Amino acid sequence: TVTPTAGTWFQGQDFGNAVPSIYTRVLEGIDGTIRITGGTFSFTSADFAANNGAGSYSFLGELSGSTVFSVTGSLTGHSGPFVFDTIGSGNAAAVIDTLTIRVMPVNSPTSINVDNIVLSTSAVPEPATGLLLLAGVVATWRVTRRERDDQPDI
């Protein structure tokens, strides 16, 4: 689930990597923030376009309310044609349940677009599953050992 938490966000139907994208008008000096939630996941990258002036970004990854990673960086401003830059998370293996992406104006951009937020999920075994697996390995080892002990020594 993507939720805007600061700034005013719009769907860009004329510009994207491919169309559509989302964008916030930061010309007024207002930061834009979105929050992504929904189970556990990893964050790989996102595409950004700072239009007509430079900007900056931050990624905050959290798990159960604790910070897992925090990354900040600069966005190069582009004048037409506008170009997207892919920014990696720097923590693609980190498992999180909340990702906050914040964009900030630096040199009076008219807007900052965000597109292609790459997330991945992986099945995380429940603790009980790991215990059952361990119990199965121990049981197999004991049966194998018992069968070996029943063999006569040569």
KEKE-3310 file (N, C-alpha, C; in steps of 0.2 Angstrom, whole numbers, plus 5000, padded with zeros to 4 digits):
npx = (5004:5003:5005:5002:5011:5015:5016:5008:5003:5002:4996:5006:5002:5008:5021:5034:5042:5040:5025:5012:5018:5021:5021:5026:5024:5036:5040:5036:5044:5041:5042:5040:5032:5030:5023:5026:5019:5014:5015:5030:5045:5058:5068:5073:5076:5072:5065:5069:5065:5071:5064:5069:5077:5088:5086:5084:5084:5077:5078:5069:5070:5060:5057:5045:5044:5057:5072:5079:5087:5094:5095:5102:5103:5107:5098:5100:5096:5086:5083:5071:5074:5066:5073:5074:5083:5089:5090:5098:5094:5104:5103:5097:5095:5090:5076:5061:5046:5040:5043:5049:5049:5056:5056:5065:5066:5080:5087:5076:5067:5054:5045:5046:5047:5042:5045:5043:5046:5055:5051:5053:5047:5049:5046:5046:5050:5040:5043:5040:5040:5054:5058:5051:5057:5070:5068:5064:5076:5084:5077:5079:5093:5094:5087:5095:5107:5104:5101:5114:5121:5115:5121:5132:5149:5163)
npy = (4994:5011:5026:5043:5055:5067:5083:5086:5074:5068:5059:5056:5057:5060:5058:5047:5032:5019:5028:5028:5039:5045:5061:5075:5092:5102:5115:5125:5123:5113:5098:5081:5066:5048:5033:5016:5001:4984:4969:4960:4964:4968:4982:4987:4997:5014:5025:5042:5058:5074:5089:5103:5108:5104:5091:5081:5065:5053:5037:5027:5013:5002:4989:4982:4995:4998:5006:5000:5003:5019:5030:5044:5055:5064:5072:5074:5088:5090:5098:5099:5087:5078:5067:5051:5044:5030:5025:5015:5006:5002:4993:4981:4968:4969:4966:4973:4981:4993:5006:5022:5035:5050:5066:5081:5098:5106:5115:5123:5114:5111:5100:5083:5068:5051:5034:5016:5009:4997:4982:4967:4951:4938:4921:4919:4907:4901:4901:4888:4880:4879:4872:4860:4855:4853:4844:4833:4831:4826:4815:4807:4805:4798:4786:4781:4780:4770:4759:4757:4753:4741:4733:4719:4719:4719)
npz = (5000:4995:5003:5003:5013:5016:5007:4991:4980:4964:4949:4936:4919:4908:4908:4913:4917:4911:4907:4919:4931:4948:4955:4964:4967:4971:4970:4978:4989:4998:5005:4999:5004:5004:5010:5011:5014:5020:5024:5024:5016:5003:4998:4983:4972:4965:4953:4949:4944:4944:4940:4931:4941:4955:4967:4982:4991:5002:5010:5021:5029:5039:5052:5061:5068:5071:5065:5051:5040:5034:5021:5012:4998:4983:4970:4953:4944:4929:4914:4901:4888:4901:4912:4920:4934:4940:4957:4968:4983:4992:5001:4998:5002:5015:5026:5028:5034:5032:5021:5019:5008:5004:4996:4992:4988:4981:4973:4968:4960:4948:4950:4957:4951:4954:4951:4946:4959:4966:4974:4983:4988:5000:5005:5022:5033:5046:5063:5069:5058:5055:5067:5065:5054:5059:5068:5060:5053:5064:5068:5057:5057:5069:5066:5055:5062:5071:5062:5057:5069:5071:5062:5060:5065:5055)
capx = (5000:5007:5001:5006:5010:5017:5015:5002:5005:4998:4998:5008:5000:5012:5028:5035:5047:5035:5019:5012:5022:5018:5025:5024:5026:5041:5043:5035:5049:5037:5044:5035:5034:5026:5025:5024:5018:5010:5019:5038:5048:5065:5067:5079:5078:5067:5067:5067:5066:5070:5063:5071:5081:5091:5083:5087:5079:5079:5074:5070:5067:5059:5054:5042:5045:5064:5075:5084:5092:5092:5099:5100:5107:5106:5095:5102:5091:5086:5079:5068:5069:5067:5076:5074:5089:5088:5093:5098:5093:5110:5101:5092:5094:5086:5069:5057:5039:5038:5047:5047:5053:5055:5059:5065:5069:5087:5088:5070:5064:5046:5042:5050:5043:5045:5042:5046:5048:5056:5051:5053:5045:5051:5043:5050:5047:5037:5048:5038:5042:5061:5058:5049:5063:5076:5065:5065:5083:5086:5074:5082:5100:5094:5086:5101:5112:5101:5102:5121:5123:5112:5125:5138:5156:5167)
capy = (5000:5017:5031:5050:5057:5074:5086:5084:5069:5067:5054:5059:5053:5063:5057:5041:5027:5021:5031:5034:5040:5049:5067:5081:5099:5104:5122:5129:5122:5108:5091:5076:5059:5043:5027:5009:4996:4978:4963:4961:4965:4971:4987:4987:5004:5018:5030:5048:5064:5081:5093:5110:5110:5098:5089:5076:5060:5049:5031:5025:5006:5000:4983:4983:5001:4999:5008:4995:5007:5026:5032:5050:5057:5070:5070:5079:5092:5090:5102:5095:5082:5076:5060:5047:5041:5024:5025:5009:5006:5001:4988:4977:4962:4970:4964:4978:4981:5000:5010:5029:5039:5057:5070:5088:5103:5109:5121:5125:5110:5112:5094:5077:5062:5044:5028:5010:5007:4989:4979:4960:4948:4931:4918:4918:4901:4902:4898:4881:4876:4877:4867:4853:4853:4851:4837:4828:4829:4823:4808:4803:4804:4793:4780:4779:4777:4763:4754:4756:4750:4734:4729:4716:4722:4715)
capz = (5000:4995:5006:5003:5020:5016:5001:4987:4975:4958:4945:4930:4914:4902:4909:4917:4915:4907:4910:4923:4937:4953:4956:4969:4965:4976:4969:4984:4995:5002:5004:4997:5007:5003:5014:5008:5019:5018:5025:5024:5009:5003:4993:4978:4969:4963:4948:4951:4940:4947:4934:4931:4947:4959:4973:4986:4993:5008:5011:5028:5030:5046:5053:5068:5071:5072:5059:5048:5036:5032:5016:5009:4992:4979:4963:4948:4940:4922:4910:4896:4890:4908:4912:4926:4936:4945:4963:4972:4990:4996:5006:4994:5006:5021:5026:5031:5033:5031:5018:5018:5003:5005:4991:4995:4984:4983:4968:4965:4955:4948:4952:4957:4949:4957:4947:4947:4965:4965:4980:4982:4994:5000:5010:5028:5037:5053:5068:5070:5052:5056:5072:5062:5049:5063:5071:5055:5052:5070:5068:5051:5059:5074:5062:5051:5067:5074:5057:5057:5075:5071:5057:5063:5064:5050)
cpx = (5004:5002:5005:5005:5013:5017:5009:5005:5000:5000:5000:5007:5004:5019:5029:5041:5045:5029:5015:5017:5019:5023:5022:5027:5030:5043:5041:5039:5046:5040:5038:5037:5028:5028:5022:5024:5014:5014:5026:5040:5055:5064:5074:5081:5071:5069:5065:5069:5065:5070:5065:5075:5083:5086:5087:5082:5082:5075:5075:5066:5066:5056:5052:5043:5052:5067:5080:5089:5089:5097:5097:5105:5104:5103:5097:5096:5091:5081:5077:5074:5071:5069:5075:5081:5086:5092:5092:5097:5099:5109:5096:5091:5090:5079:5066:5050:5036:5044:5045:5052:5051:5059:5059:5068:5076:5088:5082:5068:5057:5043:5048:5046:5047:5041:5046:5050:5049:5056:5051:5051:5048:5048:5048:5047:5045:5042:5046:5040:5050:5062:5056:5054:5068:5074:5066:5072:5086:5084:5077:5089:5099:5092:5092:5107:5110:5103:5109:5123:5120:5117:5131:5145:5160:5174)
cpy = (5006:5023:5038:5052:5064:5077:5084:5080:5069:5061:5057:5055:5055:5061:5052:5037:5020:5024:5026:5034:5044:5055:5071:5087:5102:5112:5126:5128:5117:5101:5086:5069:5054:5037:5021:5004:4990:4972:4965:4960:4968:4976:4987:4994:5007:5023:5036:5053:5070:5085:5100:5112:5104:5097:5084:5071:5057:5043:5029:5018:5004:4993:4983:4989:5003:5001:5002:4998:5014:5028:5039:5051:5063:5068:5076:5082:5091:5095:5098:5093:5079:5068:5057:5044:5036:5025:5019:5010:5006:4996:4983:4970:4963:4969:4970:4977:4988:5003:5017:5032:5046:5061:5077:5092:5105:5115:5122:5121:5112:5106:5088:5071:5055:5039:5022:5009:4999:4986:4971:4957:4941:4928:4917:4913:4904:4899:4890:4877:4874:4872:4860:4851:4850:4844:4832:4826:4825:4815:4804:4801:4798:4786:4777:4777:4771:4758:4752:4752:4742:4730:4725:4719:4717:4716)
cpz = (5000:4998:5006:5010:5021:5009:4997:4981:4970:4954:4938:4924:4907:4902:4914:4914:4914:4911:4913:4928:4942:4954:4962:4967:4971:4975:4975:4990:5000:5000:5002:5000:5005:5008:5011:5013:5016:5018:5025:5017:5009:4997:4989:4975:4968:4958:4950:4945:4943:4941:4935:4937:4951:4965:4977:4988:4999:5008:5018:5028:5037:5046:5060:5071:5072:5065:5057:5044:5035:5027:5013:5003:4988:4972:4958:4944:4933:4919:4904:4891:4897:4908:4919:4928:4941:4951:4967:4980:4994:5001:5004:4998:5013:5021:5030:5030:5032:5027:5017:5013:5003:4999:4993:4989:4986:4979:4964:4959:4954:4951:4953:4956:4952:4953:4948:4953:4965:4972:4978:4989:4994:5006:5016:5032:5044:5057:5069:5064:5053:5062:5069:5058:5053:5066:5066:5053:5058:5070:5062:5054:5064:5071:5059:5056:5069:5069:5057:5063:5075:5066:5061:5061:5060:5052)
residu = (THR:VAL:THR:PRO:THR:ALA:GLY:THR:TRP:PHE:GLN:GLY:GLN:ASP:PHE:GLY:ASN:ALA:VAL:PRO:SER:ILE:TYR:THR:ARG:VAL:LEU:GLU:GLY:ILE:ASP:GLY:THR:ILE:ARG:ILE:THR:GLY:GLY:THR:PHE:SER:PHE:THR:SER:ALA:ASP:PHE:ALA:ALA:ASN:ASN:GLY:ALA:GLY:SER:TYR:SER:PHE:LEU:GLY:GLU:LEU:SER:GLY:SER:THR:VAL:PHE:SER:VAL:THR:GLY:SER:LEU:THR:GLY:HIS:SER:GLY:PRO:PHE:VAL:PHE:ASP:THR:ILE:GLY:SER:GLY:ASN:ALA:ALA:ALA:VAL:ILE:ASP:THR:LEU:THR:ILE:ARG:VAL:MET:PRO:VAL:ASN:SER:PRO:THR:SER:ILE:ASN:VAL:ASP:ASN:ILE:VAL:LEU:SER:THR:SER:ALA:VAL:PRO:GLU:PRO:ALA:THR:GLY:LEU:LEU:LEU:LEU:ALA:GLY:VAL:VAL:ALA:THR:TRP:ARG:VAL:THR:ARG:ARG:GLU:ARG:ASP:ASP:GLN:PRO:ASP:ILE)
# end
